[in-house]
Amino acid sequence: MTVPKIEVDPLEVGLDPDRLARVDSHFRRYVDDGKLPGATIAVVRGDRLAHFSHHGLRDVEAGSPVTDDTIWRIYSMTKPITSVATLMLWERGALELTDPVSRYIPAFAEQRVYRGGSALNPGTDAAVEPVRIHHLLTHTAGLTYGFHHAHPVDEMYRAKGYEFGAPQGVDLATAVDRFAEFPLLFQPGTEWNYSVATDVLGRVVEVASGKRLDEFFRDEITGPLGMTDTTFSVGPDSPEADRLAALYNARPGGGLVLNKALARGATAEPTYLSGGGGLLSTAGDYLRFARMLARGGELDGVRILGPRTLARATRNHLPGGADLDTVGRPIFSESAFAGVGFGLGFSVVIDGPGSKQLANEGTFAWGGLASTAFWVDPVDDVVALFLTQLVPSSTYPIRSQLQTLVQQAVID
């Protein structure tokens, strides 16, 4: 188990301690006011951990506090790991970013695109070009999520049981073949829509590598990086199960309510290995992954990606160099994503002032359904990590507030 330890006085790396204390006081109020059950916050600058704090409870009902070894549901923070796995295979020549997905998953041949009509009787057109690997990495494939509730195709996903994850007993290969049967929202490469694309990438990783996704992660990423607590599940009778943070929703009128429906899968061996949202992790583990990214693909002598690969992945790849506000489907209420583009698995700030956030251009990031977040800022050499357990992530403007609170503490 990787347990983070403070490595430097904040002042030594250009962080004002009094200003940095605002991070804790702000999010402690979230906990004290019953808006968040608990949280862990980490800030790294100059590749040294300058701030690491815990707040509240990982399990309100049991009265268990958040600790160094708390295991969190990171949901879509799984996506950067799957994207890195794909990029590793690209570096090895096992796949090309321009490859049609049908080369690995034949069900993606002959794709259809939604034109109009209802979920029960949609009109479709043939795709002008095939869905390709880079479309999956950039969420420009035309796939969607059932939980969006924004389009007739979303309804088609839900009708087949694909709202959050997959129906019980369905494995990754079967689910991905089913995704291929639904019409795309738009012609591949023309728009951005947050989707099951990274789950499809997980299946591409399996086919291209000859390993199950969990095996590839263990052998090639989490194992070499020492991320021993990053897995798809913990056994119900294992010691790790006691470290697992419970999951909550905000109760109308105030307070928290336990979300048992989404939480139950974490203690059972999954049939569906979701590369888009299936992993559990700890602060220590995910911080190692984020620091590897900040160091250009290497950590403690272990190189996961080449620096040029990572530099390419963390540039904007959206059509025409546009931002998410221009070509993205408006699915998030927390931010319109003005000034933010999307690379090969990460959001990336392309216009600092335009983003209306205290963020440098080139900052790349992503978050998860349970209000978790991380980012890497290569300009100010900052890595920040926030782990908590509240769904959905749009409940409060946690991420933009954290961005401001961390960046305002940088004084050099």
ChimeraX attribute file (.defattr): number of C-alpha atoms within 10 A of each C-alpha:
attribute: neighborCount
match mode: 1-to-1
recipient: residues
	/A:1	13
	/A:2	18
	/A:3	12
	/A:4	17
	/A:5	13
	/A:6	15
	/A:7	13
	/A:8	16
	/A:9	15
	/A:10	22
	/A:11	13
	/A:12	11
	/A:13	20
	/A:14	16
	/A:15	22
	/A:16	17
	/A:17	15
	/A:18	10
	/A:19	16
	/A:20	20
	/A:21	14
	/A:22	16
	/A:23	21
	/A:24	21
	/A:25	11
	/A:26	13
	/A:27	23
	/A:28	19
	/A:29	13
	/A:30	19
	/A:31	16
	/A:32	13
	/A:33	12
	/A:34	16
	/A:35	21
	/A:36	25
	/A:37	29
	/A:38	27
	/A:39	29
	/A:40	24
	/A:41	22
	/A:42	22
	/A:43	24
	/A:44	25
	/A:45	23
	/A:46	17
	/A:47	17
	/A:48	18
	/A:49	23
	/A:50	23
	/A:51	24
	/A:52	19
	/A:53	16
	/A:54	21
	/A:55	23
	/A:56	23
	/A:57	23
	/A:58	28
	/A:59	21
	/A:60	18
	/A:61	9
	/A:62	9
	/A:63	10
	/A:64	16
	/A:65	19
	/A:66	23
	/A:67	20
	/A:68	19
	/A:69	19
	/A:70	25
	/A:71	27
	/A:72	27
	/A:73	30
	/A:74	26
	/A:75	21
	/A:76	23
	/A:77	27
	/A:78	26
	/A:79	28
	/A:80	23
	/A:81	23
	/A:82	28
	/A:83	23
	/A:84	23
	/A:85	24
	/A:86	28
	/A:87	26
	/A:88	20
	/A:89	18
	/A:90	15
	/A:91	14
	/A:92	9
	/A:93	10
	/A:94	14
	/A:95	21
	/A:96	16
	/A:97	17
	/A:98	12
	/A:99	15
	/A:100	20
	/A:101	22
	/A:102	18
	/A:103	16
	/A:104	18
	/A:105	17
	/A:106	12
	/A:107	16
	/A:108	21
	/A:109	16
	/A:110	15
	/A:111	22
	/A:112	22
	/A:113	21
	/A:114	22
	/A:115	14
	/A:116	13
	/A:117	12
	/A:118	13
	/A:119	16
	/A:120	11
	/A:121	9
	/A:122	15
	/A:123	14
	/A:124	16
	/A:125	15
	/A:126	15
	/A:127	18
	/A:128	12
	/A:129	12
	/A:130	22
	/A:131	26
	/A:132	21
	/A:133	26
	/A:134	23
	/A:135	27
	/A:136	26
	/A:137	28
	/A:138	28
	/A:139	27
	/A:140	30
	/A:141	28
	/A:142	25
	/A:143	27
	/A:144	25
	/A:145	24
	/A:146	23
	/A:147	15
	/A:148	17
	/A:149	13
	/A:150	14
	/A:151	14
	/A:152	20
	/A:153	25
	/A:154	22
	/A:155	21
	/A:156	20
	/A:157	21
	/A:158	18
	/A:159	13
	/A:160	13
	/A:161	14
	/A:162	20
	/A:163	18
	/A:164	14
	/A:165	22
	/A:166	21
	/A:167	14
	/A:168	11
	/A:169	10
	/A:170	15
	/A:171	15
	/A:172	24
	/A:173	18
	/A:174	13
	/A:175	19
	/A:176	23
	/A:177	16
	/A:178	15
	/A:179	22
	/A:180	20
	/A:181	14
	/A:182	18
	/A:183	24
	/A:184	24
	/A:185	24
	/A:186	20
	/A:187	21
	/A:188	23
	/A:189	21
	/A:190	15
	/A:191	22
	/A:192	29
	/A:193	22
	/A:194	20
	/A:195	21
	/A:196	26
	/A:197	26
	/A:198	27
	/A:199	27
	/A:200	28
	/A:201	27
	/A:202	29
	/A:203	26
	/A:204	24
	/A:205	27
	/A:206	20
	/A:207	17
	/A:208	17
	/A:209	16
	/A:210	11
	/A:211	14
	/A:212	16
	/A:213	24
	/A:214	19
	/A:215	14
	/A:216	19
	/A:217	21
	/A:218	18
	/A:219	13
	/A:220	14
	/A:221	22
	/A:222	23
	/A:223	15
	/A:224	17
	/A:225	23
	/A:226	17
	/A:227	23
	/A:228	16
	/A:229	25
	/A:230	27
	/A:231	18
	/A:232	25
	/A:233	22
	/A:234	23
	/A:235	13
	/A:236	13
	/A:237	9
	/A:238	10
	/A:239	10
	/A:240	16
	/A:241	16
	/A:242	17
	/A:243	21
	/A:244	24
	/A:245	25
	/A:246	26
	/A:247	25
	/A:248	25
	/A:249	20
	/A:250	20
	/A:251	12
	/A:252	8
	/A:253	6
	/A:254	10
	/A:255	14
	/A:256	18
	/A:257	15
	/A:258	17
	/A:259	16
	/A:260	11
	/A:261	8
	/A:262	13
	/A:263	15
	/A:264	11
	/A:265	15
	/A:266	21
	/A:267	17
	/A:268	12
	/A:269	13
	/A:270	18
	/A:271	14
	/A:272	20
	/A:273	24
	/A:274	29
	/A:275	30
	/A:276	25
	/A:277	23
	/A:278	23
	/A:279	24
	/A:280	23
	/A:281	26
	/A:282	27
	/A:283	26
	/A:284	23
	/A:285	23
	/A:286	25
	/A:287	25
	/A:288	19
	/A:289	21
	/A:290	22
	/A:291	22
	/A:292	20
	/A:293	24
	/A:294	24
	/A:295	18
	/A:296	18
	/A:297	21
	/A:298	18
	/A:299	18
	/A:300	10
	/A:301	8
	/A:302	13
	/A:303	16
	/A:304	23
	/A:305	20
	/A:306	14
	/A:307	16
	/A:308	11
	/A:309	17
	/A:310	19
	/A:311	14
	/A:312	12
	/A:313	23
	/A:314	23
	/A:315	21
	/A:316	25
	/A:317	23
	/A:318	24
	/A:319	17
	/A:320	9
	/A:321	14
	/A:322	19
	/A:323	27
	/A:324	23
	/A:325	17
	/A:326	19
	/A:327	18
	/A:328	22
	/A:329	14
	/A:330	17
	/A:331	13
	/A:332	12
	/A:333	12
	/A:334	14
	/A:335	15
	/A:336	17
	/A:337	21
	/A:338	21
	/A:339	21
	/A:340	25
	/A:341	31
	/A:342	29
	/A:343	22
	/A:344	28
	/A:345	25
	/A:346	24
	/A:347	27
	/A:348	29
	/A:349	29
	/A:350	24
	/A:351	18
	/A:352	17
	/A:353	14
	/A:354	13
	/A:355	21
	/A:356	14
	/A:357	18
	/A:358	17
	/A:359	22
	/A:360	19
	/A:361	18
	/A:362	22
	/A:363	24
	/A:364	29
	/A:365	24
	/A:366	19
	/A:367	24
	/A:368	24
	/A:369	18
	/A:370	24
	/A:371	26
	/A:372	27
	/A:373	24
	/A:374	24
	/A:375	24
	/A:376	24
	/A:377	21
	/A:378	18
	/A:379	11
	/A:380	16
	/A:381	15
	/A:382	23
	/A:383	27
	/A:384	25
	/A:385	22
	/A:386	21
	/A:387	27
	/A:388	30
	/A:389	27
	/A:390	28
	/A:391	19
	/A:392	14
	/A:393	22
	/A:394	16
	/A:395	15
	/A:396	18
	/A:397	13
	/A:398	17
	/A:399	21
	/A:400	15
	/A:401	16
	/A:402	23
	/A:403	18
	/A:404	14
	/A:405	19
	/A:406	22
	/A:407	21
	/A:408	16
	/A:409	19
	/A:410	19
	/A:411	11
	/A:412	9
